[in-house]
Amino acid sequence: MEKVLGIPQRTRVVRAAAELFAERGYHAVAMSDIQQAVGLGRGALYHHIRSKEDLLYDIVREYIADLVEFAAGLSRDRDPRERVRLLGSHLIEKIASNKPELTVCFREVQSLTGERQGEVVKLHAAYERAWRDVYVDGAEVGVFRPYDPIVLKALVGMYFHSFLWIKPNGALRPAEVADRLNSMALQALAPMPPTEAV
């Protein structure tokens, strides 16, 4: 495979596409924009990819599949609070390390069509289900409040939407951002204190 500075051409094309999709939105990017970004002619570009949607699918599927795989590897015997910390930290590190790709992953799923969209939507659901399992497991052993789907959506959304504001090279390292979000999540999940009799 042809490489530039040790990076395979296809990897360069996917990275450039992710940056353009994240910056402008999938539908606003033309194949000519990607060609220009990587300095390839039309024929050379199509040697590495088949279509713009193929690029979108590859970006979205790779990153959500990675999140699902990590979540599936966490033992349900592990303390649910520790699982929340691990899931949260992994997600924030992944977003910070691959911000354009994760921006596309969270924002452009509906731009896929047919079976591809269905597959990716299922992967997103599987990832959210992993968070739900942690919450339910924690509730069952008394370390979390009873399961509430609204609380779950709020917590997962808090992590997901960090792609809008996180700065990979900002004053706070991604691990510090993760620690703060994990602390907020665990406070929100903690059992409600018993009400005092009046």
Sequence and secondary structure as in RCSB ss.txt:
>XXXX:A:sequence
MEKVLGIPQRTRVVRAAAELFAERGYHAVAMSDIQQAVGLGRGALYHHIRSKEDLLYDIVREYIADLVEFAAGLS
RDRDPRERVRLLGSHLIEKIASNKPELTVCFREVQSLTGERQGEVVKLHAAYERAWRDVYVDGAEVGVFRPYDPI
VLKALVGMYFHSFLWIKPNGALRPAEVADRLNSMALQALAPMPPTEAV
>XXXX:A:secstr
  EETTEEHHHHHHHHHHHHHHHH GGG  HHHHHHHHT  HHHHHHH S HHHHHHHHHHHHHHHHHHHHHTS 
TTS HHHHHHHHHHHHHHHHHHTHHHHHHHHH GGGS HHHHHHHHHHHHHHHHHHHHHHHHHHHTTSS    HH
HHHHHHHHHHGGGGT  TTSSS HHHHHHHHHHHHHHHHS        
